[in-house]
Amino acid sequence: MNLGLISLGCAKNLVDSEHILGMFKDSDIKIESDPKKCDVIIINTCGFIESAKKEAIDTILEMAEYKSHRLKKLIVCGCLSQRYKDELIKEIPEVDAFIKIDDYDRLDKIFKELLKEEKIKRFKDTRELVTPKYFAYLKISDGCDNRCAYCAIPLIRGNCKSYRIEDLSQEALELYKKGVRELCVIAQDTTYYGHDLYGEFKLAELLKELDKIPFEWIRVLYMYPDEITDELLYTMKQAKHVIPYFDIPIQYGNDEMLRLMNRRGSVKLIKERIAMIRELFEEPIIRTTLITGFPHETEKTFADTLDLVKEIGFDSLGAFTYSKEEGTKAYDMTEEVEPELALRRYETLMQLQSQIVRELNEKKVGKILKVLVEKKEELFDRYIGRSIYSAPDDVDGKVYIKTKEALEIGSFYDCIVESTDTYDLYAKLKEE
């Protein structure tokens, strides 16, 4: 039996997909990438915002077409199933099973019954990496205790459920033994880690344990501003392998809008935390995420956000237009912003950010950067990689390396930056 798996959405969902694949590791089921050759297809869906839901539905309908070939079972799991299972059963009868996240604890039994295969492991007992062998994600918790007014994640995933430090340390060690050299620590809110399990924030303690493993880079993503404690910063400062990469989604640059978004803290706090980071670290990387078009947004509040972006000068910035999600606090808010206006503001914001990034990148010309080589671009006879400035999620820029030498994919090289465009850097090997 051939099985294909399609993973949609975020890196946290990807880790779930890796655990699902791991369930079949010792079975007679073979993993197949070509849907035409699959007897079973599993789609792990995202249901975070409207565009993600549309992508999921389109993918389900596309895969359903293969039932005219050899496909016998089409199974859908993940966030969309968790949120809309009953409606989906009625609307898409081509799907043989919709599996909720709540049912992952008995996923092995469900798959055994559906696929008539006994040699299936339990979810979380094993993991089959789908990322390149040199990097992997470490998901340290699931769900979220924050109740941001626009966010459906707590409705889908529930409250924060942290995993034990000793279990995460063991998982990280196993990843290192498999050849992983960059470990990306992820959760819906990494800075909240441990509060549900230990009664206090424990990310600093976890990083101390992970830092004992000689990864080249340990990168922490998704930090909530008011949970970035002094202890956490000093731990990162003293660590050998934790890089000074701070992914801090601030969402907006106006206190009243932050209040409406049900975000803790203030613009003043955001500025203070970033100022402290820049005081402690020689060259920290600050990344953020912002929303345009949230209800009650005005030209004044949007201008405040632009002013904050100018003042801070983020190394990397992602943005999205507000998506109205049923069940969230913002769903029934009045004073809605027209989608076209939200999009124009998004474009204005990203134009400003492109100017900031261009100026920051120009300052890197002549500098030596350690670059993780990820692929060779045969057409242009050059390599593509990432520096410390870029996470592996394609939000940040790339480094293009022109060299006559044969470079090893997944290895690190010192490179000299020669030029830049808006987001990407162009470099040569230091030795050349």
MOLIN-V994275 format. One record per pair of residues at least 24 apart in sequence whose ideal C-beta (glycine too) atoms are under 6 Angstrom apart, sorted by the first residue. I is the first residue (numbers start at 1). J is the second residue. D is the distance in whole Angstrom. If there is no record, write none. Layout:
i->[I:I]
j->[J:J]
d->[D:D]
This chain:
i->[1:1:2:2:2:2:2:3:3:3:4:4:4:4:5:6:7:8:8:8:9:11:11:12:12:13:13:15:15:17:18:18:18:18:19:19:19:21:22:22:22:23:23:25:26:27:27:27:29:35:36:38:39:40:41:42:43:44:44:45:45:45:46:47:47:47:49:50:56:64:79:82:83:133:134:134:135:135:136:136:137:137:138:138:138:139:140:140:140:140:141:141:144:144:146:147:148:148:149:149:149:149:150:150:152:152:153:155:160:160:162:162:162:162:165:165:169:172:172:173:176:181:182:183:183:184:185:186:189:190:190:190:191:191:191:191:192:203:204:204:204:207:207:211:211:211:211:215:217:218:219:219:221:222:223:225:225:225:226:226:226:228:233:237:243:244:244:245:246:246:246:247:248:249:249:250:251:252:253:253:253:254:254:257:260:274:285:285:286:286:287:288:288:289:290:291:292:292:292:292:293:293:293:293:294:295:295:295:296:297:302:309:313:316:317:318:319:319:321:354:357:358:361:362:364:365:367:368:368:368:369:370:370:371:371:371:372:373:373:373:383:397:397:398:399:399:400:401:403]
j->[29:39:30:32:37:38:39:29:31:40:32:35:38:41:42:43:44:45:46:56:46:137:186:139:186:44:46:137:139:44:127:128:129:130:123:124:127:128:126:127:128:120:121:126:119:117:119:120:117:66:69:71:72:73:74:75:76:77:78:78:79:80:79:79:80:83:323:323:80:94:156:156:156:179:181:410:182:392:175:180:184:186:172:183:185:186:168:185:187:193:187:193:188:189:189:262:261:262:261:262:329:330:328:330:325:328:188:327:192:196:193:194:196:197:206:209:209:210:213:213:213:216:217:215:218:219:220:221:224:220:222:223:223:224:227:228:227:232:231:232:235:235:242:239:240:241:242:241:243:242:243:245:247:247:248:265:270:273:264:265:269:273:280:280:388:281:284:285:277:284:286:287:288:288:289:288:291:305:304:305:308:301:304:301:296:312:315:389:314:315:316:314:317:318:319:322:321:342:345:346:321:322:337:342:322:333:335:336:335:337:345:352:356:396:353:395:346:349:346:422:423:422:420:420:417:417:417:414:416:430:415:412:414:399:413:415:412:407:409:411:407:423:424:424:425:427:426:427:429]
d->[5:5:5:4:5:5:5:5:6:5:5:6:4:5:5:5:5:5:5:6:3:5:5:6:6:6:6:5:4:5:5:6:6:6:5:6:5:4:4:4:4:5:5:6:6:5:4:6:6:5:6:6:5:4:5:5:5:5:4:4:6:4:5:4:4:5:4:5:5:4:5:5:5:5:5:4:4:6:5:5:5:5:6:6:5:5:6:6:5:5:4:6:4:6:6:6:6:6:5:4:4:4:6:5:4:6:6:5:6:5:5:5:5:4:5:6:5:5:6:6:5:4:4:5:5:5:5:5:5:6:5:6:5:5:4:6:6:6:5:5:4:5:5:4:6:5:6:5:5:5:6:5:5:6:5:5:5:6:5:4:6:5:6:5:5:4:4:5:6:6:5:5:6:6:4:5:5:6:5:4:3:4:4:5:6:6:5:5:5:5:4:5:5:5:5:5:5:5:4:5:5:4:4:2:5:4:5:5:5:5:5:6:5:5:4:5:6:5:5:5:6:5:4:6:5:5:5:5:6:6:6:5:6:5:5:5:6:5:6:6:5:4:5:5:5:6:5:5:5]
